[in-house]
Amino acid sequence: MSATQYNDLLLHVGYPKAGSTSLQRRLFTNPSSGFCSPWGQQAPILIEHVRVTDTFVFDEAVDELRATYDEEIKEARSKNLTPVLSFEHLLVDPMGGQVDRREGIRRMSTLFPGAKVLLIIREQKSIILSAYLEHLRRGFATKLDRFLGIDKRREPGFGCTCPLDLFLYDRLISHMFEHFGKENVLVLPLEQLGSSAFLEQIYSFVGQPFHEDAVKRMQSKQRQARKSDFVFLRPLNRIGMSRYMTRDRDSLLRKAAYGLNLALNPLTPATLYNRNRRLMKQRIAGHVGDYFEDSNRRTSELTGIDLASLGYPVGKLPTSKTRSKNNDPKT
């Protein structure tokens, strides 16, 4: 299969906590919408090749690895469907592990030259809070400060789970442009998920006719998470071991503790829930400050998306006078 024959393959690579489940369940696995995911809702074969396979083994066997996808791609093409390989943690996992983003992009572009890449971004303070709550649901008992890397006990050599640099979107996007070509990378904001404009851009990007019924599916109500599922969850996570720690299965104690958490949810006063949520938001906002403003400005320039209008903090371009002063070797 030549390089040009991967231009009808869509790689959906995240971000996590940015609408991935809705896209996977309601769009990418639905042939009536013009898409299919023959490798599964979250493609384990892609995870194996991009994140698990040893670097040297990958480089030696890349042609063989690439061939394992060909049959499904050809079958999708025969049905006029766009094949999708999707895994939102492929390049970034702010809930539990560091990923080599450069190596991941290199491997994807080596496996599928000419393929199309879809990246969904989300306002940083919002995605960090959502990532922390998901981290707790995975069974960890990490305090928010330690999760962010701002606790006083952190020592050099011991990184945090969720460094802010993960959300400097312009860096990741620029690197994707270099490897896939700007015309083969589509970046969309979660804040527009489910709108006609959002979905129309995806359909246009992959060369499929727009399906209006896809809008209704994406906008249909989803089951809401229990509002207080994190109030007691962190202390209860100290009981038992989750599958994310053992890479096996949840222990019986972990299952019992999580069941107790669910039982306590309806008893949680709204004032306690609101107070906890407010304190977490304040802590994250204080840590973030203006860290993302310049990156968001560059992201807007790279993608043409007006992020400021969507609530992202966007820095202003320095004036010519300021730039001259900063570049003056005498200063």
N, C-alpha and C positions, 0 to 999 in steps of 0.2 A: 504494500500500500504506500503510495507516494505521499510526500509531505502535503501536497495540496488537497489530498483526500481526507484530511482531518478538519477541514474548514467547516464541516457541518456538525462537529462534536462540541458540546458545551461543557465546560468545566466550571462548576459552581463551588467556590472555595471559601465561602464565609462572608462576613465575619460570624462567629458564634454569637448568639443572643441578638441576631439581626434578621429575624423572620425566616430562618432556614427551615424549620419544621413545616411552616405553612407552605413554603415554596415546594418542598419535597413532597408533601402529602397531597397538596391540592393542584399542583401544576406539573411538576417534573415526572411524576409517576402515573399521570393520567393521559392515556393515548388520545382520548377525545379532545384534549387540549393541544395536540400536536407534538407532545413530548413523550419520551419513554425513558425508564431507568432500568435497563436489563441487568445491571450489576447490583441492583438493590437500592432502596431509598437512600442509604448511606453506603457508598461503594467500598466494601472491605478490600477488594483487590487493589484499588487505588491507594488506600491507606498502606497496604503492604508494600507497594512499590515505591511510594514517595516518602514514607516515614519510617518504615521498618527495615527494608532491605539494606544491607551494608553498602556503603558508597562504592567500594571497589567492585563488589559483586554486581551492583547496578550498572556501572560503566561497562563491565565485561559482557553482561547479558541483556543489554537494553533492547537489541533487536528481537530477541526471544520474548522478552517481557511485552514489548509493543504488540507482537503478533497475537497475544492472548486476548486482545480486545477486538480484533478484526471481524470475527464472525458476527458479533452482536451489532457492531457498527454497520456492517453490510445489510443485516436483516432490518435494522431501523430505517436505513436508507430506502430499502425496497418498499417500505410501508409509508414513505414520505413523512417519517417522524424524526424529530431531533433527538439524538441520544444524549443523555445527561449523566455525567459522573459528578456526584455531589458528596462533599464532606466538609462541614463548616469549620472543623478543627484542623484542616489540612495544613494550614500555614500559621495559625495562631490558636493557642489554647490558654486563655487568661484564667481559666478555672482550675488548672491543675498541672501544667507542664510546659516547659520551654520547647519551642520548635525552631529549627533552623530555617528561617523564611527564605533566605537566598538559595539554599540547597533545594528546598521544596520547589521553588519556581524553576530552577535549573532543570530539575528532574522532569517536571511537567512539560516544559518546552522541548525537552529532549525526547520524551515519549510521544508527544503529540504536537509536532511542529505545525503551525498554521491553525491550531485549534482556537476556539473562542473562550474567553474567561469572563465570568460574572462575579463581581465583588459587591457585596452590600455593606455599607458603612452605617454607623449610628452615632449620634452625639455622644461625646466621650464620657461625660459624667454619668449619663444614663446607662451606657453599656457597662461601665465599671461597676455600678451598683447591681445591675442585673447579673453580671458575672460573679460577684461576691455571693449573692443569694444562691446561685446555681452551685457554687463551690460548697456552700453549706449543705445543699441538698445531696451532694455527692458523698456526704458523710464526714467532712472535715470539721474540726472545731477551731479553726484559725480565727483569731481576732482580726477585725478590719484593719487595724494599723499594721499588723504583721503581713496581712495579705497585700497591702500596698507598699510595704517596705519602709515604713516610717516609725516603727516601734523602736524604742530606745535600746532594746536588747539586740538588735541586728548588728552583726559583726561583718567586717570585710570577708569576702569569699563565700558568703551565704546570701544568695539572691532571694528576692521576694517572688511570690506567685504571679503577681500582676503588675509588672513595671509599666509606667506610663508610655514608654517608648513603643509599646505594642500598638498604640493608637495614633501614632504619627502617620496618618494615612498616605500622605504624599510620598513617603519613602517607598512603601510597598507598591503603590501605583506606578511610580516612575520605574521601578525595577521590572514590573510586569510589562510596561511599555517597551523596555529595552529587549526583553526576551520574546514577547509575542507580537509586538507591533501595536501602536496605539489604536489602530482600527480594529484590533481583535480583542480589546479589553473594554468591558462596559462596567462602569461604576454607578451605582444607584443608592440613594439614601433610604434607610428604613422608614423614615418619616413619611414617605410617599407610598409605602407598601399597600397594595390593593387598589390603588387608583388606576383609572384607565390609562393615564399617561405613563405610569410606572410599567404596566404590563405591555403596553404598545411598544415601548422601547425594547423590551426583551424580545418580543416577536419580530420586530424589525431587525434587531441585531442578529438573530439566527436565521432570518430569511423565511419565516413562517407567516402565513396569513393570520391576522389577528382574530382571536376567538373571544367574542363578547361574553360568552358564558363563563369564561375564566375569571372575569371580574366578580361575578356573583359568588363563585366558589371561594375566591380569596377574601371577600368581604363578609362571608357568613360567620356567625359568632362562633368563637372557640370557647372551650371550657376554661374558665378563669382559675388561676392558681388561688389556693386558699390565702386569704389576705394576711393571716398571722403565722404562716408556716415557718417563719424564721425567728419568732420571738423566743421560743423554747428550743429551737432546733440545735443551736450551737452547743449549749451545755449538754443536751441529750446525745449529741454526736460523740461524746466521750465514752459512751457505753457501746461496746462492740466495735467491730471492724467492717467497713463497707467494702464492696467489690472494687472500688477505685484504689483501695490501699493494698488489697491482697491479690488483685487480678484474678480472682476466682469467683466468689459469690459473697453476698452479704451474710454475716454471721447471724445466728439466731438472736443474739443480744441486740445486734444492730436493727433487725426487723422489729423486735419488741420495742426498742426505743423510738423508732420512727412511728410505729403504731400509736405509742403514747403521745407523741407530738401531734399526730392527727386528732387524737381524742381531746387534747387540750385546746386545739384551735378554736372551736366554737365558744369556749369559756374565756377567751382572751378579750379584755376590754378594748374597745376601739381607741381609747385614749393611750393605752400602752403601745398598741400597734403604731399609731400615728407618731408618738414620741420617738420610738425606735427608728422609724423610717426617717423622721426629720433629722435626728442626730447623725445617722449614716450619711444622708445627703450633705449635711453641713461639713462633716469630716472630709468627705470626698472633694467637695468644692474647695475647701481650704487647702487641700493637698494639690489639687490641679492648678488652681490660680489661673494664670494666663498662659500656661505651658503649651497649649495647643493652638494658640491664635495664629502664629506664623505658618504652622503646618496646614491649618484649615484654609488659610488664604491661598497657599500654594496648591492645595487640593482643589479649590474652586477654579483656579487658573488652569489646572491640568484637565479637569473634567467638564468645565463649563457649568457646573452646578452652583447656584447661589446659596451656599450653605448658611450665610448670615440670616437669610429669610426663613430658614428652617430651625433657627435657634442655636446654631453652632457659634461659638465665639470665634470671630474672624479678625485678625490683626490688620491694621492699615499699612499700606505701603509707606516706607520711610520717605520723607520729602527729599528732594534733590540736595537741599542744604545740609540735611542730616547725613545723607550718604556721603557727601563730600567731606564733611567733618570726620566721619568714621574712617574714611579712607586716607585721611591726611597723615602721613608718617610722622608728623611733628606732634600729633596729639597722642 
